[in-house]
């Protein structure tokens, strides 16, 4: 049984569906635009803790989603590539 509904991110110009904590770990190990961002590092820690049984899958998912959102990777229904590009440009200005 899945602990959460699948989410979609755009990483390295590819749409990727994350449907499990194991999927999240696999995606976190790939190159991200900003590898050292605190959100990504926190997500790695939380996913590792979840895989070890020390935190809930839901908490790890929330950390993963926050990391993806922080870097403009999270895709929701209706999000277009153009809007994602604008979001990344705004983030770069901040």
C-alpha positions in Angstrom: 0.0 0.0 0.0 1.2 3.5 -0.9 1.6 5.9 2.0 0.7 8.9 -0.2 -0.6 9.9 -3.6 2.1 10.1 -6.3 3.6 13.5 -6.9 5.3 14.7 -10.1 8.5 16.7 -10.2 10.5 18.0 -13.2 14.1 17.1 -12.6 16.8 17.5 -15.3 14.1 18.3 -17.8 12.3 15.0 -17.2 9.0 14.5 -15.4 9.4 12.0 -12.7 6.6 10.5 -10.6 7.4 9.8 -7.0 5.0 7.1 -5.6 6.9 5.8 -2.6 9.6 6.7 -0.1 12.0 4.5 -2.0 11.2 6.6 -5.2 11.9 9.7 -3.2 15.3 8.5 -2.1 16.2 7.5 -5.7 15.2 11.0 -6.9 17.1 12.7 -4.1 20.3 10.9 -5.1 20.1 12.4 -8.6 21.7 15.7 -9.5 19.4 18.6 -8.4 19.8 22.2 -9.5 21.1 23.2 -6.0 22.5 20.1 -4.3 23.4 21.9 -1.1 20.0 23.6 -0.4 18.9 23.0 3.2 15.5 21.6 2.1 17.1 18.9 0.0 19.5 17.9 2.7 16.6 17.8 5.2 14.6 15.6 2.8 17.5 13.2 2.5 17.7 12.9 6.2 14.0 12.5 6.7 13.7 9.9 3.9 16.6 7.9 5.4 14.9 8.1 8.8 11.7 6.9 7.3 13.4 4.0 5.6 15.0 3.0 8.9 11.6 3.2 10.6 12.5 6.2 12.8 9.9 8.7 11.3 6.7 8.4 9.4 6.5 8.2 5.7 4.1 11.2 5.7 6.8 13.4 7.4 9.4 12.2 4.9 7.0 13.0 2.0 6.4 16.5 3.4 10.1 17.1 3.6 10.5 15.8 0.0 7.7 18.0 -1.3 9.1 21.0 0.5 12.6 20.4 -1.0 11.1 20.0 -4.5 9.0 23.2 -4.1 12.0 25.1 -2.8 13.8 24.4 -6.0 10.9 24.9 -8.3 10.7 21.2 -9.2 7.2 20.3 -7.9 4.6 20.0 -10.6 0.9 20.1 -9.9 -2.0 19.7 -12.2 -2.2 22.7 -14.5 1.4 23.8 -14.0 3.1 24.6 -17.3 6.7 24.6 -18.2 6.6 28.4 -18.7 5.3 29.0 -15.2 8.0 26.7 -13.8 10.6 28.6 -15.6 9.3 31.9 -14.3 9.2 30.5 -10.7 12.9 29.4 -11.1 13.9 32.8 -12.4 12.2 34.5 -9.4 13.9 32.1 -7.0 17.3 32.9 -8.6 16.6 36.6 -8.0 15.9 36.0 -4.3 
